[in-house]
Amino acid sequence: MTTSTTRPGELMAAEIEEQPAVFDRILLESSGHITKVAARIREASPRFVLIAARGTSDHAALYLKYLVEVVLGLPAGLASPSTMTTYGARPLLRDVLWVAVSQSGGSPDLVESTRVARDGGALTLAVTNAPGSALEDAAELRLDIRAGRERAVAATKTYTATLLTLWLLVDAWRGGDGSAARSLPPLAEAVLADDSVLALAPRYRFAERMVVTGRGFSYPTAREAALKLMETSYVGAQAFSGADLLHGPLAMVDQGQPVLAIVSPGAGGEAMDPVLTRVTERGGDVAVIGVASSSPSHRCVLVPGDDHELAPLLQIIPFQRLAHAMAVARHNDPDAPRGLAKVTQTF
């Protein structure tokens, strides 16, 4: 794949920098339509939410799962499109809200499973960055994340735009006015102005494997951070819930093992305390992104803001910058990862 960039990673870097402006655009242009979609969902009164997605969008789907369960008190699950496309299942989905999340809106398995879900009685919603896409045509309701064209293969601004759109939907569903998100653009500017995360790039330049961990609303961030490191720097990055890390994978953490921990404000961050203690005891090389760590042995990248629901929109930005910086330090071009294309066709 060729690009028109003059230096490796130019597109990805520019799109990372666009995120405050994308937040602004969503808040200015999307609130009215999101409120209407939320009202339609509230009228339908679904008893369960199923979310279908792939890749980066799957991590946004996991974020939505946490929001639905914690904020709305409804059960939510991540769908397996292959049960409908590969195995031909035709589930009865009355009283279900089906949310399909896809930046391109073109993945055949998501399009087909959304059609099947609609035929099975679900209220269907497409969340995309592609107005007029096949996925939008398949769904009854649609939301445009308004990220603008994303040219780099590694998704950055489309990921955070999806998170904000989903948060605004859930907030409107519970009767909120979205006001808590108005501080996001300046907070994102502050995160981008802090270059402390870039000091980790030379430290981890030759790392072959890394562990990324978080709990609660920050677990999707760990998943997305690991993906960014894998697809740009080709490092073996594995993401675990902090709870799951203690249930076995902790054994692979040894002296000097890079461990990137996302620590949020609130209950999710507090639940990371025993995880950090155990990892530190095993000699892990710990960097904390989020709130300050009490351990002097941990490198910390502070992320402003105290809203645990919205923290993931800011916490991922240092990881995007780290993935970019590590890729460039390894003489890779993060705009054109080997073997990858912007749109992946899955069936």
C-alpha positions as CSV (number, residue, x, y, z in Angstrom):
1,M,0.0,0.0,0.0
2,T,1.4,3.4,-0.9
3,T,0.5,6.8,0.6
4,S,1.3,10.4,-0.2
5,T,2.9,11.2,3.1
6,T,6.2,12.9,3.2
7,R,7.3,11.1,6.4
8,P,6.2,7.9,8.1
9,G,3.0,8.3,10.2
10,E,2.1,11.8,9.0
11,L,-1.5,10.9,8.5
12,M,-1.9,9.1,11.8
13,A,-0.3,12.0,13.7
14,A,-2.6,14.5,12.0
15,E,-5.7,12.5,12.8
16,I,-4.8,12.1,16.4
17,E,-4.5,15.9,16.6
18,E,-7.9,16.3,15.0
19,Q,-9.8,14.7,17.9
20,P,-10.7,17.9,19.9
21,A,-12.2,19.4,16.7
22,V,-14.1,16.1,16.1
23,F,-15.5,16.2,19.6
24,D,-16.6,19.8,19.0
25,R,-18.3,18.9,15.8
26,I,-20.2,16.0,17.3
27,L,-21.4,18.1,20.2
28,L,-22.5,20.9,17.9
29,E,-24.1,18.9,15.1
30,S,-25.3,15.6,16.5
31,S,-27.2,16.2,19.6
32,G,-30.6,16.8,18.0
33,H,-30.5,13.6,16.0
34,I,-29.1,11.5,18.8
35,T,-32.0,12.8,21.1
36,K,-34.5,11.6,18.5
37,V,-32.9,8.2,18.1
38,A,-32.8,7.9,21.9
39,A,-36.5,8.8,22.1
40,R,-37.3,6.1,19.6
41,I,-35.4,3.5,21.6
42,R,-37.0,4.6,24.9
43,E,-40.4,4.2,23.2
44,A,-39.5,0.7,22.2
45,S,-38.4,-0.1,25.7
46,P,-35.9,-2.9,24.9
47,R,-35.2,-5.4,27.6
48,F,-31.8,-6.4,26.2
49,V,-29.1,-4.8,24.1
50,L,-26.9,-6.8,21.6
51,I,-23.9,-5.1,20.0
52,A,-22.2,-6.3,16.8
53,A,-18.8,-5.0,15.7
54,R,-15.3,-6.0,14.5
55,G,-11.8,-4.7,15.2
56,T,-11.5,-1.3,16.7
57,S,-15.3,-0.9,16.6
58,D,-15.5,-4.0,18.8
59,H,-13.8,-2.1,21.6
60,A,-16.3,0.7,21.2
61,A,-19.0,-1.9,21.4
62,L,-17.5,-3.2,24.7
63,Y,-17.6,0.4,26.0
64,L,-21.2,0.6,25.1
65,K,-21.8,-2.7,26.9
66,Y,-20.4,-1.2,30.1
67,L,-22.5,2.0,29.7
68,V,-25.8,0.1,29.1
69,E,-25.2,-2.2,32.1
70,V,-23.9,0.4,34.5
71,V,-25.9,3.5,33.5
72,L,-29.2,2.0,32.3
73,G,-29.2,-1.2,34.3
74,L,-30.1,-3.3,31.3
75,P,-28.3,-6.6,30.3
76,A,-26.1,-6.2,27.3
77,G,-24.0,-8.6,25.2
78,L,-21.5,-8.7,22.3
79,A,-23.1,-10.5,19.4
80,S,-21.3,-13.1,17.3
81,P,-22.3,-12.3,13.6
82,S,-20.9,-15.6,12.4
83,T,-23.8,-17.5,14.2
84,M,-26.1,-15.8,11.6
85,T,-23.8,-15.6,8.6
86,T,-21.7,-18.8,8.8
87,Y,-24.1,-21.1,10.7
88,G,-27.4,-19.7,9.5
89,A,-28.9,-19.1,12.9
90,R,-32.2,-17.1,12.9
91,P,-32.7,-16.0,16.5
92,L,-35.9,-14.5,17.8
93,L,-35.0,-11.0,19.0
94,R,-38.2,-9.3,20.1
95,D,-37.6,-6.7,22.8
96,V,-33.9,-6.5,21.8
97,L,-32.0,-3.4,20.6
98,W,-29.4,-4.5,18.1
99,V,-26.6,-2.0,17.7
100,A,-24.1,-2.5,14.8
101,V,-20.9,-0.4,15.1
102,S,-18.7,-0.1,12.0
103,Q,-16.6,2.8,10.8
104,S,-17.0,1.9,7.1
105,G,-20.5,0.5,7.3
106,G,-19.5,-2.1,4.7
107,S,-18.4,-5.3,6.4
108,P,-20.6,-8.0,4.9
109,D,-21.1,-10.0,8.1
110,L,-22.3,-6.9,10.0
111,V,-24.7,-6.0,7.2
112,E,-26.1,-9.5,6.9
113,S,-26.4,-10.0,10.7
114,T,-28.2,-6.7,11.1
115,R,-30.7,-7.7,8.4
116,V,-31.3,-11.0,10.2
117,A,-31.7,-9.3,13.5
118,R,-34.2,-6.9,12.1
119,D,-36.1,-9.8,10.5
120,G,-36.0,-11.5,13.9
121,G,-37.9,-8.6,15.6
122,A,-35.0,-6.5,16.9
123,L,-35.0,-2.7,16.8
124,T,-31.8,-2.1,14.8
125,L,-29.3,0.8,14.9
126,A,-26.3,1.4,12.7
127,V,-23.5,3.6,14.1
128,T,-21.1,4.4,11.3
129,N,-18.7,7.0,9.8
130,A,-20.3,6.3,6.4
131,P,-23.7,7.9,5.7
132,G,-25.5,5.9,3.0
133,S,-23.6,2.7,3.6
134,A,-24.9,-0.8,3.3
135,L,-25.1,-1.1,7.1
136,E,-27.2,2.0,7.4
137,D,-29.6,0.7,4.7
138,A,-29.9,-2.6,6.7
139,A,-30.9,-0.9,10.0
140,E,-34.0,1.0,11.0
141,L,-32.1,3.7,12.9
142,R,-28.7,5.2,12.2
143,L,-26.2,7.5,13.7
144,D,-23.3,9.2,11.9
145,I,-20.2,9.7,14.1
146,R,-19.1,12.7,12.1
147,A,-15.4,12.0,12.3
148,G,-14.7,13.0,8.7
149,R,-12.6,11.0,6.3
150,E,-9.9,8.9,8.1
151,R,-7.0,8.1,5.8
152,A,-4.5,6.3,8.1
153,V,-5.1,2.6,8.4
154,A,-4.9,2.7,12.2
155,A,-8.2,4.1,13.5
156,T,-7.8,7.0,15.9
157,K,-10.4,9.8,15.6
158,T,-13.1,7.4,14.4
159,Y,-12.7,5.4,17.6
160,T,-13.1,8.3,20.0
161,A,-15.9,9.8,17.8
162,T,-17.7,6.5,18.1
163,L,-17.3,6.5,21.9
164,L,-18.6,10.0,22.2
165,T,-21.6,9.3,20.0
166,L,-22.4,6.2,22.0
167,W,-22.1,8.0,25.3
168,L,-24.4,10.8,24.0
169,L,-26.9,8.2,23.0
170,V,-26.9,6.5,26.4
171,D,-27.0,9.8,28.2
172,A,-30.0,11.0,26.1
173,W,-31.7,7.6,26.7
174,R,-31.4,8.1,30.5
175,G,-32.8,11.7,30.1
176,G,-29.5,13.6,30.2
177,D,-28.6,16.7,28.1
178,G,-25.1,15.7,27.2
179,S,-23.6,18.6,29.2
180,A,-21.0,16.5,31.0
181,A,-19.3,16.1,27.6
182,R,-18.8,19.8,26.9
183,S,-15.5,19.8,28.6
184,L,-14.1,17.1,26.3
185,P,-12.6,19.3,23.6
186,P,-10.4,21.4,25.9
187,L,-9.5,18.3,28.0
188,A,-8.4,16.5,24.8
189,E,-6.3,19.6,23.9
190,A,-4.6,19.3,27.3
191,V,-3.9,15.6,26.7
192,L,-2.3,16.3,23.3
193,A,-0.2,19.1,24.8
194,D,1.4,16.7,27.3
195,D,4.3,14.9,25.7
196,S,5.3,12.8,28.7
197,V,4.0,9.6,27.1
198,L,6.5,10.0,24.3
199,A,9.3,9.2,26.8
200,L,8.0,5.7,26.9
201,A,8.6,5.1,23.2
202,P,12.5,4.8,23.4
203,R,12.1,2.7,26.6
204,Y,9.9,0.2,24.9
205,R,11.4,0.4,21.4
206,F,12.9,-3.1,21.5
207,A,10.1,-4.8,23.6
208,E,8.8,-8.0,22.0
209,R,5.7,-8.3,24.2
210,M,3.7,-6.0,26.4
211,V,0.7,-6.3,28.7
212,V,-2.1,-3.7,28.8
213,T,-4.6,-3.8,31.6
214,G,-7.6,-1.9,33.0
215,R,-10.9,-2.5,34.7
216,G,-14.4,-1.3,34.2
217,F,-14.8,1.5,31.6
218,S,-11.1,1.4,31.0
219,Y,-11.0,-2.3,30.0
220,P,-12.1,-1.4,26.4
221,T,-9.2,1.2,26.4
222,A,-6.8,-1.6,27.2
223,R,-8.1,-3.7,24.3
224,E,-7.9,-0.8,21.9
225,A,-4.4,0.3,23.1
226,A,-3.1,-3.3,22.6
227,L,-4.5,-3.3,19.1
228,K,-2.9,0.0,18.2
229,L,0.5,-1.3,19.4
230,M,0.1,-4.5,17.5
231,E,-0.9,-3.0,14.2
232,T,1.6,-0.2,14.1
233,S,4.6,-1.4,16.0
234,Y,4.1,-5.2,15.5
235,V,4.7,-5.8,19.2
236,G,3.0,-8.7,20.9
237,A,0.6,-6.7,23.1
238,Q,-2.0,-8.6,25.1
239,A,-4.9,-6.9,26.8
240,F,-6.5,-8.2,30.0
241,S,-9.1,-7.0,32.4
242,G,-7.3,-6.4,35.7
243,A,-9.4,-9.1,37.2
244,D,-8.6,-11.6,34.5
245,L,-4.9,-10.8,34.6
246,L,-4.8,-12.1,38.2
247,H,-6.5,-15.3,37.1
248,G,-3.5,-16.9,35.4
249,P,-1.9,-14.5,32.9
250,L,0.0,-12.8,35.8
251,A,2.4,-15.8,35.6
252,M,3.9,-14.5,32.4
253,V,4.8,-11.1,34.0
254,D,8.4,-11.2,35.1
255,Q,11.3,-8.8,35.9
256,G,11.2,-6.0,33.4
257,Q,8.0,-7.0,31.6
258,P,6.4,-3.8,30.3
259,V,2.9,-3.4,31.8
260,L,0.7,-0.5,30.8
261,A,-2.1,0.1,33.2
262,I,-5.1,2.3,32.7
263,V,-6.3,3.7,36.0
264,S,-9.6,5.6,36.0
265,P,-11.2,7.9,38.5
266,G,-13.8,6.1,40.5
267,A,-14.5,2.5,41.3
268,G,-12.8,1.0,38.2
269,G,-9.5,2.7,39.1
270,E,-9.8,1.7,42.7
271,A,-10.3,-1.9,41.6
272,M,-6.9,-1.7,39.9
273,D,-5.0,-1.3,43.2
274,P,-4.5,-5.0,44.0
275,V,-3.6,-5.6,40.3
276,L,-0.8,-3.0,40.4
277,T,0.4,-4.4,43.7
278,R,0.7,-7.9,42.3
279,V,2.3,-6.8,39.0
280,T,4.9,-4.7,40.9
281,E,5.7,-7.5,43.3
282,R,6.6,-9.6,40.2
283,G,9.0,-7.0,39.0
284,G,6.8,-5.7,36.1
285,D,7.9,-2.4,34.5
286,V,4.7,-0.5,35.2
287,A,3.5,2.7,33.5
288,V,0.2,4.1,34.6
289,I,-2.0,6.1,32.3
290,G,-4.8,8.0,34.0
291,V,-4.7,9.1,37.6
292,A,-1.5,9.3,39.6
293,S,0.0,6.2,41.1
294,S,1.1,6.1,44.7
295,S,4.1,4.0,43.9
296,P,7.3,5.8,43.1
297,S,8.4,2.9,40.9
298,H,5.6,3.5,38.4
299,R,6.0,5.9,35.5
300,C,2.8,8.0,35.2
301,V,1.1,9.8,32.4
302,L,-1.7,11.9,33.9
303,V,-5.0,12.3,32.1
304,P,-7.2,15.2,33.2
305,G,-10.9,14.8,34.0
306,D,-12.8,13.1,36.8
307,D,-15.8,11.6,34.9
308,H,-15.3,7.8,34.8
309,E,-17.8,7.3,32.0
310,L,-16.0,9.8,29.7
311,A,-12.5,9.0,30.8
312,P,-11.9,6.4,28.0
313,L,-12.3,9.1,25.4
314,L,-9.2,10.8,26.8
315,Q,-7.2,7.9,28.1
316,I,-6.8,6.3,24.6
317,I,-5.1,9.4,23.2
318,P,-1.7,8.8,25.0
319,F,-1.8,5.2,23.7
320,Q,-2.4,6.4,20.2
321,R,0.6,8.7,20.5
322,L,2.7,6.0,22.0
323,A,1.8,3.5,19.3
324,H,2.7,6.1,16.7
325,A,6.0,7.1,18.3
326,M,7.0,3.4,18.8
327,A,6.3,2.6,15.2
328,V,8.4,5.4,14.0
329,A,11.2,4.5,16.4
330,R,11.1,1.0,15.0
331,H,11.3,2.4,11.4
332,N,7.8,1.3,10.6
333,D,5.2,3.5,8.8
334,P,2.1,3.5,11.0
335,D,0.1,4.9,8.1
336,A,0.6,1.7,6.2
337,P,0.9,-1.3,8.5
338,R,2.0,-4.4,6.6
339,G,-0.8,-6.7,5.4
340,L,-3.6,-4.4,6.5
341,A,-6.1,-2.2,4.6
342,K,-8.4,0.5,5.8
343,V,-11.6,-1.6,5.2
344,T,-11.5,-5.3,6.2
345,Q,-14.1,-7.5,4.5
346,T,-15.3,-10.3,6.8
347,F,-18.1,-12.7,6.1
